Amino acid sequence: MKESNTRSVDEIWEHVLKARSVHRPNALDYINKVFSNFIEFHGDRGYGDDKSIIGGIALLDDMPVTIIGQQKGRNTEENIERNFGMTHPEGYRKALRLMKQAEKFHRPIICLVDTPGAACGIGAEERGQGHAIASNLFELSNLQTPIISVFIGEGGSGGALALAIADEIWMMEYSIFSILSPEGFASILWKDSSKAKTAAELMKLTSYDLLELGIIDKIIPEEADIDKNAERIMYNLQASLIQSLKALKATPIKALLKKRYNKFRNIGV
């Protein structure tokens, strides 16, 4: 893998485009390949079922786990159904419901992050978008079960962070994680969204940048043609998850929570 400081503006922008590609494996692809016996759960028990969030229980090498993933579509019809992976407050509440259930039954949690950002319409705000995201951040910080969050595509703003307070944060090599989109950053800074390439370089949003800055813990290697080599890449992810979850499960819960707390207190310092 290339060091971040040796990459050109065009290479960084190509990284962004790969993270957004409709040909990348989505959350369902990972769930079907990496896990077995998946059972999906629905609804937040308050408003409805947000289809941008897929959550349920499954087996990882005979280990029961809870999986929560943000799901995009591969065509217009699917993207409308999934709201382009932009989660509503009921989606974050569904995720939190499943996380609390995992804590009750001592199941590790695996989050698959892939969103340009949280849903930002009037309806989402009326139903408490900010509160839903803040609740997830608060609860995840002290949830008494191991958590691993894996960025599989885009990771935008609080929409991604709501599933990323974890004991370990990983990124697929060609995924991104940032405070907002490069286009939004450029629009705010220069009033010109066409400068998105320059913004992407400044934002340090690639997996290489974030590992170097200490924001994430691990990069899962990919290949340029990920859609052609997805099965091998997912096998590598599966092996890493099994190894890390065994170590996390063996850690006393008080030590795990203390380490998680210190991780986010010290991040970026």
Backbone hydrogen bonds in HBPLUS format (Angstrom, degrees):
<---DONOR---> <-ACCEPTOR-->    atom                        ^
c    i                          cat <-CA-CA->   ^        H-A-AA   ^      H-
h    n   atom  resd res      DA  || num        DHA   H-A  angle D-A-AA Bond
n    s   type  num  typ     dist DA aas  dist angle  dist       angle   num
A0006-THR N   A0003-GLU O   3.12 MM   3  5.65 164.8  2.15 117.1 121.3     1
A0007-ARG N   A0004-SER O   3.29 MM   3  5.61 168.2  2.31 115.2 116.7     2
A0012-ILE N   A0008-SER O   3.01 MM   4  6.31 156.7  2.07 151.0 157.1     3
A0013-TRP N   A0009-VAL O   2.95 MM   4  6.21 155.6  2.01 148.2 155.2     4
A0014-GLU N   A0010-ASP O   2.92 MM   4  6.11 149.9  2.01 142.2 150.5     5
A0015-HIS N   A0011-GLU O   3.04 MM   4  6.30 143.7  2.17 138.9 148.4     6
A0016-VAL N   A0012-ILE O   3.10 MM   4  6.51 149.8  2.19 144.2 151.6     7
A0017-LEU N   A0013-TRP O   2.98 MM   4  6.33 159.0  2.02 151.2 156.3     8
A0018-LYS N   A0014-GLU O   2.95 MM   4  6.20 150.6  2.04 144.9 152.8     9
A0019-ALA N   A0015-HIS O   3.02 MM   4  6.31 151.6  2.10 146.7 154.5    10
A0020-ARG N   A0016-VAL O   3.13 MM   4  6.43 139.1  2.30 142.7 153.6    11
A0021-SER N   A0017-LEU O   3.03 MM   4  6.02 116.2  2.46 138.1 153.5    12
A0021-SER N   A0018-LYS O   3.30 MM   3  5.06 149.7  2.39  95.4 104.1    13
A0024-ARG N   A0021-SER O   3.27 MM   3  5.63 166.4  2.29 107.7 111.8    14
A0029-ASP N   A0026-ASN O   3.03 MM   3  5.27 119.6  2.41 103.0 118.1    15
A0030-TYR N   A0026-ASN O   3.14 MM   4  6.54 159.4  2.18 158.3 163.6    16
A0031-ILE N   A0027-ALA O   2.89 MM   4  6.16 162.6  1.92 153.6 159.1    17
A0032-ASN N   A0028-LEU O   2.91 MM   4  6.03 161.1  1.94 149.8 154.0    18
A0033-LYS N   A0029-ASP O   3.05 MM   4  6.17 143.3  2.19 143.6 153.2    19
A0034-VAL N   A0030-TYR O   2.79 MM   4  5.56 167.7  1.81 154.6 158.9    20
A0035-PHE N   A0031-ILE O   3.28 MM   4  5.42 149.5  2.38 124.3 132.5    21
A0036-SER N   A0059-LEU O   2.96 MM  23  5.15 154.2  2.03 144.2 151.6    22
A0059-LEU N   A0036-SER O   2.83 MM  23  5.15 163.3  1.85 155.9 158.6    23
A0039-ILE N   A0057-ILE O   2.85 MM  18  5.45 157.5  1.90 162.2 169.1    24
A0057-ILE N   A0039-ILE O   3.06 MM  18  5.45 142.3  2.21 148.4 152.0    25
A0041-PHE N   A0055-GLY O   2.78 MM  14  5.85 168.7  1.80 152.2 154.3    26
A0044-ASP N   A0048-GLY O   3.22 MM   4  6.04 136.7  2.42 136.0 143.2    27
A0053-ILE N   A0050-ASP O   3.25 MM   3  5.98 166.2  2.27 116.9 121.1    28
A0071-GLN N   A0052-SER O   2.80 MM  19  5.07 158.7  1.85 135.2 142.6    29
A0054-ILE N   A0069-GLY O   2.79 MM  15  5.17 169.6  1.80 158.6 162.2    30
A0069-GLY N   A0054-ILE O   2.75 MM  15  5.17 166.8  1.77 155.6 160.3    31
A0056-GLY N   A0067-ILE O   2.96 MM  11  5.54 149.0  2.06 153.4 161.0    32
A0067-ILE N   A0056-GLY O   2.87 MM  11  5.54 161.1  1.91 151.8 158.3    33
A0058-ALA N   A0065-VAL O   3.00 MM   7  5.55 153.2  2.08 154.1 159.1    34
A0065-VAL N   A0058-ALA O   2.92 MM   7  5.55 159.6  1.97 153.9 156.1    35
A0060-LEU N   A0063-MET O   2.85 MM   3  4.90 156.6  1.90 131.8 139.1    36
A0063-MET N   A0060-LEU O   2.95 MM   3  4.90 151.9  2.03 102.3 111.5    37
A0066-THR N   A0108-PRO O   2.89 MM  42  6.25 167.2  1.91 164.8 169.1    38
A0110-ILE N   A0066-THR O   2.87 MM  44  6.26 158.3  1.92 165.2 172.5    39
A0068-ILE N   A0110-ILE O   2.99 MM  42  6.39 157.3  2.04 156.0 159.4    40
A0112-LEU N   A0068-ILE O   2.80 MM  44  6.21 155.5  1.86 147.7 153.8    41
A0070-GLN N   A0112-LEU O   2.95 MM  42  6.29 156.4  2.01 170.2 172.8    42
A0079-ASN N   A0075-ASN O   2.89 MM   4  6.05 161.6  1.93 157.7 163.8    43
A0080-ILE N   A0076-THR O   2.94 MM   4  6.13 152.3  2.02 150.5 157.2    44
A0081-GLU N   A0077-GLU O   3.14 MM   4  6.38 157.8  2.19 144.0 150.0    45
A0082-ARG N   A0078-GLU O   2.89 MM   4  6.13 150.5  1.97 148.4 156.8    46
A0083-ASN N   A0079-ASN O   2.73 MM   4  5.51 102.3  2.34 134.2 151.0    47
A0084-PHE N   A0079-ASN O   2.74 MM   5  4.57 149.8  1.83 134.9 141.2    48
A0083-ASN N   A0080-ILE O   3.28 MM   3  4.85 156.8  2.34  93.9 100.6    49
A0085-GLY N   A0082-ARG O   3.07 MM   3  5.67 152.5  2.15 115.2 122.5    50
A0086-MET N   A0083-ASN O   2.87 MM   3  5.51 165.0  1.89 122.5 127.7    51
A0119-ALA N   A0087-THR O   2.92 MM  32  5.22 166.8  1.94 125.1 128.5    52
A0091-GLY N   A0088-HIS O   2.90 MM   3  5.21 134.6  2.11 106.3 119.5    53
A0092-TYR N   A0088-HIS O   3.24 MM   4  6.74 151.6  2.33 151.9 159.5    54
A0093-ARG N   A0089-PRO O   2.91 MM   4  6.18 149.5  2.00 147.6 157.0    55
A0094-LYS N   A0090-GLU O   2.90 MM   4  6.01 146.3  2.01 133.5 142.4    56
A0095-ALA N   A0091-GLY O   2.94 MM   4  6.20 159.7  1.98 145.1 150.6    57
A0096-LEU N   A0092-TYR O   2.92 MM   4  6.15 156.6  1.98 141.6 147.9    58
A0097-ARG N   A0093-ARG O   2.87 MM   4  6.06 152.9  1.94 144.5 152.1    59
A0098-LEU N   A0094-LYS O   3.05 MM   4  6.35 157.0  2.10 151.7 156.9    60
A0099-MET N   A0095-ALA O   2.91 MM   4  6.19 147.1  2.02 145.2 155.4    61
A0100-LYS N   A0096-LEU O   2.91 MM   4  6.13 160.1  1.95 153.0 156.7    62
A0101-GLN N   A0097-ARG O   3.06 MM   4  6.27 147.9  2.17 138.9 148.1    63
A0102-ALA N   A0098-LEU O   2.91 MM   4  6.13 150.9  1.99 141.5 149.3    64
A0103-GLU N   A0099-MET O   2.96 MM   4  6.28 152.8  2.03 146.2 153.4    65
A0104-LYS N   A0100-LYS O   3.05 MM   4  6.29 155.7  2.11 143.1 149.0    66
A0105-PHE N   A0101-GLN O   3.11 MM   4  6.42 151.9  2.20 148.8 155.3    67
A0107-ARG N   A0102-ALA O   2.82 MM   5  4.78 165.3  1.84 140.6 143.0    68
A0106-HIS N   A0103-GLU O   3.26 MM   3  4.99 164.1  2.28 100.1 104.3    69
A0109-ILE N   A0146-PRO O   2.88 MM  37  6.26 164.6  1.91 155.5 160.2    70
A0148-ILE N   A0109-ILE O   2.96 MM  39  6.38 157.5  2.01 157.5 164.4    71
A0111-CYS N   A0148-ILE O   2.92 MM  37  6.37 159.5  1.96 152.0 158.9    72
A0150-VAL N   A0111-CYS O   2.76 MM  39  6.03 172.6  1.77 162.3 163.1    73
A0113-VAL N   A0150-VAL O   2.84 MM  37  6.04 159.6  1.88 145.4 152.3    74
A0152-ILE N   A0113-VAL O   2.97 MM  39  5.90 156.9  2.02 150.2 157.1    75
A0115-THR N   A0154-GLU O   2.92 MM  39  5.23 143.7  2.05 121.2 124.7    76
A0156-GLY N   A0115-THR O   2.90 MM  41  5.85 137.7  2.08 150.7 160.6    77
A0125-GLU N   A0121-GLY O   3.17 MM   4  6.50 157.2  2.23 149.2 155.3    78
A0126-GLU N   A0122-ILE O   2.83 MM   4  6.09 156.6  1.89 153.3 160.6    79
A0127-ARG N   A0123-GLY O   3.00 MM   4  6.18 142.8  2.14 143.7 153.1    80
A0129-GLN N   A0124-ALA O   3.08 MM   5  5.49 126.5  2.38 136.9 146.6    81
A0128-GLY N   A0125-GLU O   3.13 MM   3  5.17 163.1  2.15 105.5 108.9    82
A0132-ALA N   A0128-GLY O   2.92 MM   4  6.07 156.7  1.98 153.4 160.1    83
A0133-ILE N   A0129-GLN O   3.05 MM   4  6.34 163.6  2.08 158.3 161.3    84
A0134-ALA N   A0130-GLY O   2.96 MM   4  6.11 165.8  1.98 148.9 153.5    85
A0135-SER N   A0131-HIS O   2.83 MM   4  5.95 152.3  1.91 146.5 154.0    86
A0136-ASN N   A0132-ALA O   3.16 MM   4  6.42 153.9  2.23 141.9 148.0    87
A0137-LEU N   A0133-ILE O   3.06 MM   4  6.42 160.4  2.10 153.1 158.1    88
A0138-PHE N   A0134-ALA O   2.96 MM   4  6.17 163.2  1.99 151.6 156.1    89
A0139-GLU N   A0135-SER O   2.88 MM   4  6.02 170.9  1.89 154.6 157.2    90
A0140-LEU N   A0136-ASN O   2.85 MM   4  5.81 166.4  1.87 152.2 156.8    91
A0141-SER N   A0137-LEU O   3.28 MM   4  6.23 148.0  2.38 138.5 145.5    92
A0142-ASN N   A0139-GLU O   3.15 MM   3  5.68 153.0  2.23 111.0 118.5    93
A0143-LEU N   A0140-LEU O   3.41 MM   3  4.99 172.3  2.42  99.3 101.4    94
A0145-THR N   A0143-LEU O   2.95 MM   2  5.80 139.1  2.13 100.7  90.4    95
A0167-ASP N   A0147-ILE O   2.94 MM  20  5.37 136.7  2.13 126.9 138.3    96
A0149-SER N   A0168-GLU O   3.01 MM  19  6.43 164.8  2.03 165.2 169.3    97
A0170-TRP N   A0149-SER O   2.82 MM  21  6.17 169.2  1.83 164.8 168.6    98
A0151-PHE N   A0170-TRP O   2.90 MM  19  6.25 163.0  1.92 142.4 145.9    99
A0172-MET N   A0151-PHE O   2.90 MM  21  6.04 171.4  1.91 167.7 166.5   100
A0176-ILE N   A0153-GLY O   2.95 MM  23  6.42 154.7  2.02 163.7 166.5   101
A0178-SER N   A0155-GLY O   2.88 MM  23  6.31 157.4  1.93 174.7 177.6   102
A0160-ALA N   A0156-GLY O   3.23 MM   4  5.37 133.1  2.47 120.1 127.4   103
A0157-SER N   A0178-SER O   2.79 MM  21  5.96 158.1  1.84 154.9 161.4   104
A0160-ALA N   A0157-SER O   3.09 MM   3  5.73 147.2  2.20 114.5 121.6   105
A0161-LEU N   A0157-SER O   3.12 MM   4  6.41 165.0  2.14 146.1 150.8   106
A0162-ALA N   A0158-GLY O   3.01 MM   4  5.86 148.4  2.11 144.2 147.2   107
A0163-LEU N   A0160-ALA O   3.00 MM   3  5.77 166.4  2.02 122.7 127.2   108
A0164-ALA N   A0161-LEU O   2.95 MM   3  4.70 167.4  1.97 110.8 111.2   109
A0217-ASP N   A0169-ILE O   2.76 MM  48  5.46 170.2  1.77 158.2 161.7   110
A0171-MET N   A0218-LYS O   3.00 MM  47  6.46 150.5  2.09 151.5 160.4   111
A0220-ILE N   A0171-MET O   2.89 MM  49  6.15 160.6  1.93 143.1 148.9   112
A0175-SER N   A0172-MET O   2.96 MM   3  5.39 151.1  2.04 132.6 127.9   113
A0173-GLU N   A0220-ILE O   2.94 MM  47  5.59 146.5  2.06 160.7 150.0   114
A0177-PHE N   A0205-LEU O   3.02 MM  28  5.19 151.4  2.10 138.7 147.8   115
A0185-PHE N   A0181-SER O   2.91 MM   4  6.18 158.8  1.95 154.8 161.0   116
A0186-ALA N   A0182-PRO O   2.90 MM   4  6.06 162.0  1.93 147.7 152.1   117
A0187-SER N   A0183-GLU O   2.95 MM   4  6.12 150.8  2.04 142.0 150.4   118
A0188-ILE N   A0184-GLY O   3.04 MM   4  6.25 148.3  2.14 144.7 152.2   119
A0189-LEU N   A0185-PHE O   2.89 MM   4  6.08 169.8  1.90 155.9 159.0   120
A0190-TRP N   A0186-ALA O   2.83 MM   4  5.47 157.9  1.88 139.6 147.1   121
A0192-ASP N   A0186-ALA O   3.39 MM   6  5.70 172.4  2.40 118.4 116.9   122
A0191-LYS N   A0187-SER O   3.04 MM   4  4.14 123.7  2.37 103.5 112.3   123
A0195-LYS N   A0192-ASP O   3.21 MM   3  6.03 169.8  2.22 121.2 123.9   124
A0199-ALA N   A0195-LYS O   3.05 MM   4  6.36 157.9  2.10 150.7 157.7   125
A0200-ALA N   A0196-ALA O   2.83 MM   4  6.04 155.9  1.89 151.7 157.2   126
A0201-GLU N   A0197-LYS O   3.27 MM   4  6.62 149.6  2.36 144.8 151.6   127
A0202-LEU N   A0198-THR O   3.19 MM   4  6.52 157.4  2.24 148.1 153.7   128
A0203-MET N   A0199-ALA O   2.90 MM   4  6.04 146.7  2.01 154.5 164.2   129
A0210-LEU N   A0206-THR O   3.06 MM   4  6.31 168.3  2.07 156.7 159.6   130
A0211-LEU N   A0207-SER O   2.99 MM   4  6.07 149.2  2.09 145.2 152.5   131
A0212-GLU N   A0208-TYR O   3.08 MM   4  6.22 160.5  2.12 146.1 151.6   132
A0213-LEU N   A0209-ASP O   2.92 MM   4  6.18 143.4  2.05 145.3 156.0   133
A0215-ILE N   A0210-LEU O   2.89 MM   5  5.18 142.0  2.03 160.9 164.0   134
A0216-ILE N   A0210-LEU O   3.38 MM   6  5.86 157.4  2.44 119.3 120.4   135
A0214-GLY N   A0211-LEU O   3.14 MM   3  5.11 151.0  2.23  98.9 107.8   136
A0228-LYS N   A0225-ASP O   2.98 MM   3  5.51 144.0  2.12 112.2 122.4   137
A0229-ASN N   A0226-ILE O   3.17 MM   3  5.05 137.5  2.36  94.8 106.7   138
A0233-ILE N   A0229-ASN O   3.23 MM   4  6.47 162.7  2.26 154.1 159.4   139
A0234-MET N   A0230-ALA O   2.86 MM   4  6.04 159.5  1.91 155.0 160.3   140
A0235-TYR N   A0231-GLU O   3.02 MM   4  6.21 146.2  2.14 140.1 149.4   141
A0236-ASN N   A0232-ARG O   3.11 MM   4  6.42 152.2  2.19 144.4 150.9   142
A0237-LEU N   A0233-ILE O   3.03 MM   4  6.38 152.3  2.11 144.8 152.6   143
A0238-GLN N   A0234-MET O   2.83 MM   4  6.04 160.3  1.87 149.0 154.4   144
A0239-ALA N   A0235-TYR O   3.01 MM   4  6.28 161.0  2.05 149.4 153.4   145
A0240-SER N   A0236-ASN O   3.07 MM   4  6.30 156.5  2.12 145.3 151.5   146
A0241-LEU N   A0237-LEU O   2.89 MM   4  6.14 159.0  1.94 155.7 161.4   147
A0242-ILE N   A0238-GLN O   3.01 MM   4  6.25 164.1  2.04 154.5 158.1   148
A0243-GLN N   A0239-ALA O   3.15 MM   4  6.31 167.8  2.16 147.7 150.9   149
A0244-SER N   A0240-SER O   2.97 MM   4  6.10 170.0  1.98 152.9 155.9   150
A0245-LEU N   A0241-LEU O   2.88 MM   4  5.85 164.0  1.91 151.6 156.5   151
A0246-LYS N   A0242-ILE O   3.17 MM   4  6.22 154.6  2.24 144.3 150.4   152
A0247-ALA N   A0243-GLN O   3.33 MM   4  6.62 153.9  2.40 141.9 148.3   153
A0248-LEU N   A0244-SER O   2.91 MM   4  6.18 158.1  1.95 150.8 157.4   154
A0249-LYS N   A0245-LEU O   2.82 MM   4  5.89 159.5  1.87 148.3 153.7   155
A0250-ALA N   A0246-LYS O   3.17 MM   4  6.26 137.2  2.36 133.9 144.2   156
A0251-THR N   A0248-LEU O   3.12 MM   3  5.22 153.8  2.19 102.0 110.1   157
A0255-ALA N   A0252-PRO O   3.02 MM   3  5.39 119.1  2.40 107.7 122.3   158
A0256-LEU N   A0252-PRO O   2.93 MM   4  6.20 153.7  2.00 153.4 162.0   159
A0257-LEU N   A0253-ILE O   2.94 MM   4  6.14 163.4  1.97 152.3 155.1   160
A0258-LYS N   A0254-LYS O   3.05 MM   4  6.17 156.3  2.10 141.8 148.6   161
A0259-LYS N   A0255-ALA O   2.97 MM   4  6.10 158.6  2.02 145.2 151.0   162
A0260-ARG N   A0256-LEU O   2.94 MM   4  6.18 154.3  2.01 145.8 153.3   163
A0261-TYR N   A0257-LEU O   2.89 MM   4  6.08 159.6  1.93 147.8 153.1   164
A0262-ASN N   A0258-LYS O   2.94 MM   4  6.17 168.8  1.95 151.8 154.6   165
A0263-LYS N   A0259-LYS O   2.88 MM   4  5.98 146.0  2.00 141.8 151.7   166
A0264-PHE N   A0260-ARG O   3.33 MM   4  6.65 157.7  2.38 149.0 151.3   167
A0265-ARG N   A0261-TYR O   3.00 MM   4  6.23 141.9  2.14 146.3 158.1   168
A0266-ASN N   A0262-ASN O   2.95 MM   4  5.91 149.0  2.05 145.3 151.4   169
A0267-ILE N   A0263-LYS O   3.05 MM   4  5.90 118.7  2.44 133.6 147.8   170
A0269-VAL N   A0266-ASN O   2.95 MM   3  5.37 163.2  1.98 135.3 136.3   171
